[in-house]
Amino acid sequence: MKRILCLVLTAIICSNAVQAEISGDEKQALVDFYNSTNGEAWKVTWDLNASYDTWHGVQVVNDHVVAIDLFHNNLSGSLPNSIGKLARLEKLNLAFNSISGTLPTSLGLLKNLKVLKLEMNRIKGTLPNTIGMMSELEEFSIFNNFISGSIPEAIGGLKKLKVLNLSSNNLKGAIPKSLGDLTKLESLGLFENGLEGKIPNEMGNLKELKELVLANNQLGGEIPEEFGQLASLEIFQIQNNNFNSFENIGMMDTRGLLVFDYDKDDSQLDFKDINFSKTRMADTKFEDDVEE
């Protein structure tokens, strides 16, 4: 009898271990998120009375929420400040929804976050300085929102960033020199904002950069001489700005360019090393893959 009782107790303990819950703070953060983004109206909603492991788009590893993927799921409302309690989160994909409000400063607490996709929403306000605290971030996309203010210098703290897309917002002011610290960056989209001033020379440090889209701003001065170091560049769009000189483009190795757009009324430019038969002259609309 004792042996049977021991076996039953062991089975109960093992069962509880398998069904271990995420922390109360993390579960409450998910509930806050659901309520704040009008969860009842989502395309695929959550049953808050059911186990969290049935909640669409939520991934849990070792009793911690590591991913939330609710791409194109009819989210509205705003992001709650308690989202910062999901400290083990590595991926947050809320792209193609109708999220409004401002970005909570608590995003900076997501120190393990690698992917933050917020494109095609209605988010307004400024980019918080705390964004520079997400030291593991590799992709940050928030294009086509209503982000205003300037690009914070703190963004230079994202040393592992490979993709940064801030296009089609209401950003003003100068491009911060700290962007030159993002030496792992492969894609930079700043298309269609109100950015002005000169392009920082420090951006010549982005030697891994394959895609650079600066079109449709109010940038001026000349193209930095340091752009001659951007040997990996394949897509380069600078049209519809206020540059007064394109002379330094002649120092670039443009043989690898697949897309090259500039203000073509400058008859003094002669790019003899570009094979225009293979170079696609893209239109001024920023292109992005909407598929997940």
Secondary structure, 3 states (H helix, E strand, C coil): CHHHHHHHHHHHHHHHHHCCCCCHHHHHHHHHHHHHCCHHHCCCCCCCCCCHHHCCCEEEECCEEEEEECCCCCCCCCCCHHHHHCCCCCEEECCCCCCCCECCHHHHHCCCCCEEECCCCCCEECCCHHHHHCCCCCEEECCCCEEEECCCHHHHHCCCCCEEECCCCEEEECCCHHHHHCCCCCEEECCCCEEEEECCHHHHHCCCCCEEECCCCEEEEECCHHHHHCCCCCEEECCCCEEEECHHHHHCCHHHCCEEECCCCCCCCCCCCCCCCCCECCCCCCCCCCCC
